[in-house]
Amino acid sequence: MNTVSSTDGTVIAYDRAGAGPVVVFVAGAFNDRATLAPLADALAGEFTVLTYDRRGRGDSGDTMPWSIDREADDLDALIAATGGTAHVFGFSSGGILGLHAAARGSAIARLVCYEPPFPFGEGNAADLPVRLGELVDAGRSGDAVELFQTEAIGLPPELVAQIRRSPMFPALEKMARSVVYDSTITTGATPPTTLTTPTLVVNGAGTWPVLARAAVRTAEALPEGRHLEVPGGANHTIEPAATAPLVARFLREG
């Protein structure tokens, strides 16, 4: 494990592997740096790959107050620590974060967004981040996890009840504060329509229809956007074997 200090002093933990042009992997909700490690490993033969814990999860710190710009600062610190420019792969809300960072001037050469959940009028209630924050502040982390799963993700209540009884639930509770951040990032978000960074927007063929539609519309909204669908990817997941070659081909163009 490596660490870097962000602008506000927050320590960001990351793993680094491979050799070649740098790719920083930005995970989504309920994810730590392990989530995108299989995809990063599949690309490490050609690229230097960095997977990191976004603030508020894993081994990274969480300096208050949170803002999306502070998360973009974290990404900038990682890019600066590995040569000053990089490609970025963002998964889910991490894709929206990557687009935000690129639009505000981060040194991102090429950007891949896997199923960025821009709502396009189909998103959650505008007050969801506030309600999540109130639950976490009240010590009700489990209720916050359940609320995010039902309203932001749209999981059926019976499945959420099963998850709450499962051995994985304590790990989700530990990241409850971070879903306030992810909800804030996604609620009401729109693609940056003036962004000139070459961007590939990807969705899995088996993903939820709302995310497939969002991927197409996001690519259409970006001046330098293009869209690809990859095999697999059921239920908002990534198939590394199918996705890695397409990502590598797009990044080689830069």
C-alpha positions in Angstrom: 0.0 0.0 0.0 1.1 3.5 -0.9 -0.2 6.9 0.4 -0.4 10.4 -0.9 -1.6 13.6 0.9 -4.4 15.6 -0.8 -4.6 19.4 -0.8 -6.5 19.4 2.5 -4.1 16.9 4.2 -6.3 13.9 3.8 -4.3 10.7 3.4 -5.3 8.7 0.3 -4.3 5.1 0.2 -3.5 3.4 -3.1 -2.0 0.3 -4.8 0.3 0.6 -7.8 1.3 -2.1 -10.3 2.4 -2.6 -13.9 4.4 -0.4 -16.2 3.6 2.1 -18.9 1.2 5.0 -19.2 -0.7 5.6 -15.9 -4.3 4.7 -15.4 -6.1 5.7 -12.2 -9.2 3.7 -11.3 -11.9 5.5 -9.5 -14.5 3.3 -7.8 -18.2 3.9 -7.1 -20.5 3.5 -4.1 -19.8 0.8 -1.5 -16.4 0.2 -3.3 -12.9 0.4 -2.0 -9.7 -0.1 -4.0 -10.2 -3.9 -4.2 -13.3 -3.5 -6.4 -11.5 -2.5 -9.6 -8.3 -4.5 -8.9 -9.3 -7.4 -11.2 -9.7 -5.0 -14.2 -6.5 -3.1 -13.2 -4.6 -6.4 -13.1 -5.9 -7.2 -16.5 -4.3 -4.0 -17.8 -1.1 -4.0 -15.8 0.9 -5.7 -18.6 0.6 -2.5 -20.7 -0.1 0.2 -18.2 0.8 1.5 -14.7 -2.4 1.0 -12.8 -3.4 2.7 -9.6 -6.4 1.6 -7.5 -7.2 3.8 -4.5 -9.6 4.2 -1.6 -11.7 7.3 -2.1 -12.0 9.4 1.0 -14.3 8.0 3.6 -13.5 4.3 2.9 -10.9 1.7 3.3 -7.5 3.0 4.4 -8.0 6.6 3.3 -8.9 9.5 5.6 -12.0 11.7 5.6 -11.4 15.3 6.3 -14.5 17.4 6.7 -16.3 19.2 5.2 -16.7 16.9 2.1 -17.1 18.3 -1.4 -16.8 16.9 -4.9 -14.0 19.3 -5.5 -12.0 17.8 -2.6 -12.5 14.4 -4.1 -11.2 15.8 -7.4 -8.2 17.2 -5.4 -7.6 13.6 -4.3 -7.5 12.4 -7.9 -5.2 15.3 -8.8 -2.8 14.3 -6.0 -2.6 10.8 -7.3 -2.0 12.0 -10.8 0.7 14.4 -9.6 2.4 11.6 -7.6 2.8 9.4 -10.7 4.1 11.7 -13.4 1.7 14.7 -13.8 -0.8 13.3 -16.3 -2.8 10.1 -16.5 -5.7 8.3 -18.0 -8.7 7.7 -15.7 -11.2 4.8 -15.5 -14.3 5.7 -13.4 -16.9 3.2 -12.4 -20.5 4.3 -11.6 -20.3 7.5 -9.4 -16.5 7.3 -9.9 -17.2 8.0 -13.6 -19.2 11.1 -12.7 -16.3 12.2 -10.4 -13.8 11.6 -13.2 -15.9 13.8 -15.6 -16.1 16.5 -13.0 -12.4 16.5 -12.4 -11.6 16.6 -16.1 -14.1 19.5 -16.7 -12.4 21.5 -13.9 -9.0 21.0 -15.5 -7.4 17.9 -14.0 -4.5 16.5 -16.1 -6.5 13.6 -17.5 -5.5 12.5 -21.0 -8.3 10.1 -21.7 -11.3 9.1 -19.7 -13.3 5.9 -19.5 -16.6 6.0 -17.7 -18.3 2.7 -16.9 -22.0 3.1 -16.4 -22.0 6.6 -15.0 -25.5 6.9 -13.3 -26.5 10.3 -14.7 -30.2 10.4 -13.8 -31.6 12.2 -17.0 -34.9 12.7 -15.1 -35.0 9.1 -13.7 -32.9 9.7 -10.6 -33.7 9.6 -6.9 -35.4 12.4 -4.8 -33.4 15.6 -4.5 -33.3 15.4 -0.7 -31.8 11.9 -0.6 -28.3 13.1 0.4 -29.8 15.1 3.3 -31.8 12.2 4.6 -28.8 9.9 4.3 -26.6 12.4 6.2 -29.2 12.7 8.9 -29.3 8.9 9.4 -25.5 8.6 9.6 -25.2 11.6 12.0 -27.8 9.9 14.2 -25.7 6.7 14.4 -28.1 4.8 12.1 -25.5 3.7 9.6 -27.5 0.5 8.8 -30.6 2.4 8.0 -28.6 4.7 5.7 -27.2 1.8 3.8 -30.7 0.4 3.4 -32.1 3.8 2.2 -29.3 4.1 -0.4 -29.9 0.6 -1.6 -33.7 1.1 -2.0 -33.9 4.6 -3.3 -30.5 5.3 -5.0 -29.9 1.9 -6.4 -33.5 0.7 -6.7 -33.0 -2.7 -5.1 -36.3 -4.5 -4.1 -37.0 -4.3 -0.3 -36.9 -8.1 0.1 -33.4 -8.2 -1.4 -32.2 -5.3 0.8 -33.6 -7.2 3.9 -31.5 -10.2 2.9 -28.4 -8.1 2.5 -29.0 -6.6 5.9 -28.9 -10.1 7.5 -25.9 -11.2 5.5 -22.2 -11.3 6.7 -21.3 -8.5 4.3 -23.5 -5.9 5.9 -21.0 -4.7 8.6 -18.6 -3.8 5.8 -21.3 -1.8 4.1 -22.1 0.0 7.3 -18.5 1.1 7.7 -18.9 3.0 4.4 -22.2 4.5 5.2 -20.8 8.1 5.4 -19.3 7.7 1.9 -22.7 6.9 0.3 -23.8 10.4 1.4 -21.0 11.6 -0.9 -21.9 9.3 -3.7 -25.6 10.3 -3.5 -24.5 14.0 -3.6 -22.3 13.4 -6.6 -25.1 11.6 -8.6 -28.3 13.5 -7.5 -29.3 15.9 -10.3 -25.9 15.5 -12.0 -25.6 16.3 -15.8 -22.7 15.5 -18.2 -20.3 18.4 -18.7 -21.3 19.3 -22.3 -18.2 21.4 -23.0 -15.7 18.8 -22.0 -13.1 18.2 -24.7 -11.3 15.3 -23.1 -11.7 12.1 -25.2 -14.2 10.0 -23.3 -15.4 6.4 -23.8 -18.7 5.6 -22.0 -19.2 1.9 -21.5 -22.0 -0.3 -20.3 -22.4 -4.0 -19.8 -24.9 -5.8 -22.0 -26.6 -7.3 -18.9 -26.8 -4.2 -16.8 -30.0 -2.5 -15.7 -31.8 -0.7 -18.6 -31.7 2.7 -16.9 -27.9 2.5 -16.8 -27.7 1.4 -20.4 -29.8 4.3 -21.5 -27.7 6.7 -19.3 -24.5 5.5 -20.9 -25.8 6.1 -24.4 -27.1 9.6 -23.5 -23.9 10.5 -21.7 -21.8 9.7 -24.7 -24.1 11.7 -26.9 -23.9 14.7 -24.6 -20.1 14.8 -24.6 -18.3 16.6 -27.5 -15.6 14.0 -27.6 -17.7 11.1 -26.3 -18.2 7.7 -27.8 -20.2 4.7 -26.5 -19.5 1.0 -26.4 -21.4 -2.0 -24.9 -19.4 -4.9 -23.6 -20.6 -8.5 -23.0 -21.8 -9.5 -19.6 -21.8 -6.9 -16.8 -25.0 -8.1 -15.2 -26.5 -6.0 -12.4 -24.0 -3.1 -12.7 -20.8 -5.2 -12.6 -17.7 -5.4 -14.7 -16.4 -8.4 -16.6 -12.6 -7.7 -16.7 -11.9 -10.2 -19.6 -14.4 -8.5 -21.9 -13.7 -4.9 -20.8 -9.9 -4.7 -20.5 -9.2 -5.1 -24.3 -11.7 -2.4 -25.2 -10.2 0.0 -22.6 -6.7 -0.7 -23.7 -7.5 0.0 -27.3 -9.1 3.3 -26.5 -6.2 4.4 -24.3 -3.7 3.5 -26.9 -5.2 6.1 -29.2 -3.9 8.8 -26.9 
